Amino acid sequence: MKRIVKRILGINNGITYKDCIKMGMKVGTNVLQLHEVTFDYSHCWLIEIGNDVVFAPQVYLLAHDASTKKDLNYTKIAKIKIKDGAFIGARAIIMPGVTIGRNAIIAAGSVVVKSVPDGMIAGGNPAKIIGKTEDYIQKHRELLETSKKYDEKWTIHNGITEDMRNQMSKELDDTSGYVV
């Protein structure tokens, strides 16, 4: 019963990214929020993560796909490669055999079943190319000039107050802004 509850809640029996690294998973430098990722521990040595990669919460990296097990008595396995500078959005699922290119962006909630080239944005289920990272960043660079901006005081980690939260909510009632 305890094991079923852990599976339902997404608890990985206490296995951490450090355990996966010990098992052979490759991780570059300056990778952010690895503790927020669920790794395929049973095949974690097939996962390679480059430098300067950012993971949003609850990303899944699956180096195996057991959908073939019942009919073929074999489970598909393949490498996952996430190249330098990639961003993987919240609750994205990266399937076996996928390479995420340099500086690529994966939209939140995407199911990535095919590789994403360098500098591209992919999103959806199944994920499809929806734009270029360079164009996306340029658009936001321009919006940043005229949008409401908030410094680090406006974050949970730096003591945002109730009054500040209410002010931010009011100021962003029908628009978006940016926080450090």
HUMO-V878608 format. One record per residue. N is the residue number from 1. RES is the residue in one letter. SS is DSSP state (A for helix, B for strand, O for the rest). PSI is psi in degrees with one decimal (* if undefined). BURIAL is b if it has 16 or more other C-alpha atoms within 10 Angstrom, else e. Layout:
n res ss psi burial
N RES SS PSI BURIAL
N RES SS PSI BURIAL
//
This chain:
n res ss psi burial
1 M O -44.1 e
2 K A -41.8 e
3 R A -41.2 e
4 I A -44.7 e
5 V A -42.7 e
6 K A -40.1 e
7 R A -44.5 e
8 I A -41.8 e
9 L A -5.7 e
10 G O 18.3 e
11 I O 128.3 e
12 N O 43.7 e
13 N O 33.3 e
14 G O 7.1 e
15 I O 130.0 e
16 T O 170.9 b
17 Y A -29.4 b
18 K A -37.1 e
19 D A -40.2 e
20 C A -38.6 b
21 I A -41.5 b
22 K A -30.6 e
23 M O -3.8 e
24 G O -1.0 e
25 M O 138.3 b
26 K B 128.7 b
27 V B 128.6 b
28 G O -160.8 e
29 T O 157.7 e
30 N O 41.2 e
31 V O 126.0 b
32 L B 137.3 e
33 Q O 35.5 e
34 L A -31.5 b
35 H A -13.5 e
36 E A -3.2 b
37 V B 142.8 b
38 T B 117.5 b
39 F B 148.6 b
40 D O 86.8 b
41 Y A -33.5 b
42 S A -15.1 e
43 H A 33.4 b
44 C A -22.3 b
45 W A -8.8 b
46 L A 8.8 b
47 I B 128.1 b
48 E B 124.7 b
49 I B 127.5 b
50 G O -161.1 b
51 N O 151.7 b
52 D O 32.8 b
53 V O 141.2 b
54 V B 129.1 b
55 F B 130.9 b
56 A O 172.6 b
57 P O 148.5 b
58 Q O 35.1 b
59 V B 144.7 b
60 Y B 131.0 b
61 L B 110.8 b
62 L O 110.4 b
63 A O 3.6 b
64 H B 156.1 b
65 D B 106.6 e
66 A A 10.0 e
67 S A -19.0 e
68 T A -11.1 e
69 K A -45.7 e
70 K A -44.4 e
71 D A -32.8 e
72 L A -11.1 e
73 N O 17.3 e
74 Y O 147.9 e
75 T O 134.2 e
76 K B 134.1 e
77 I B 146.8 b
78 A O 160.5 b
79 K O 152.3 b
80 I B 128.0 b
81 K B 124.4 b
82 I B 113.7 b
83 K O 169.6 b
84 D O 137.7 b
85 G O 6.3 b
86 A O 153.3 b
87 F B 127.7 b
88 I B 116.0 b
89 G O 163.5 b
90 A O 136.7 b
91 R O 20.6 b
92 A O 149.8 b
93 I B 123.8 b
94 I B 120.8 b
95 M O 166.9 b
96 P O 144.6 b
97 G O 4.4 b
98 V O 137.0 b
99 T B 128.6 b
100 I B 119.1 b
101 G O 169.4 b
102 R O 134.5 b
103 N O 22.0 b
104 A O 156.3 b
105 I B 131.2 b
106 I B 121.3 b
107 A O 150.5 b
108 A O 140.5 b
109 G O 5.1 b
110 S O 149.8 b
111 V B 108.2 b
112 V B 111.3 b
113 V O -9.3 b
114 K O 151.1 b
115 S O 149.8 b
116 V B 123.5 b
117 P O 163.8 b
118 D O 138.8 b
119 G O 21.3 b
120 M B 159.0 b
121 I B 133.3 b
122 A B 144.6 b
123 G B 159.1 b
124 G B -175.6 b
125 N B 102.9 e
126 P O 153.9 e
127 A B 139.2 b
128 K B 156.6 b
129 I B 128.0 e
130 I B -0.7 e
131 G B -176.3 e
132 K B 137.3 b
133 T A -44.1 b
134 E A -44.6 e
135 D A -40.9 e
136 Y A -47.5 e
137 I A -40.6 e
138 Q A -41.8 e
139 K A -45.1 e
140 H A -29.5 e
141 R A -42.4 e
142 E A -43.5 e
143 L A -33.6 e
144 L A -31.7 e
145 E A -31.1 e
146 T A -1.4 e
147 S O 161.4 e
148 K B 132.1 e
149 K B 145.2 e
150 Y B 134.6 e
151 D O -174.0 e
152 E A -21.7 e
153 K A -19.7 e
154 W A 22.7 b
155 T O 158.5 e
156 I A -40.1 e
157 H A -18.3 e
158 N A 24.5 e
159 G O 34.2 e
160 I O 133.5 e
161 T O 169.9 e
162 E A -41.3 e
163 D A -41.6 e
164 M A -41.6 e
165 R A -43.2 e
166 N A -41.3 e
167 Q A -45.6 e
168 M A -44.6 b
169 S A -42.6 e
170 K A -44.8 e
171 E A -27.0 e
172 L O 21.4 e
173 D O -41.3 e
174 D O 28.6 e
175 T O -179.4 e
176 S O 164.7 e
177 G B -164.6 e
178 Y B 140.9 e
179 V B 145.8 e
180 V O * e
//
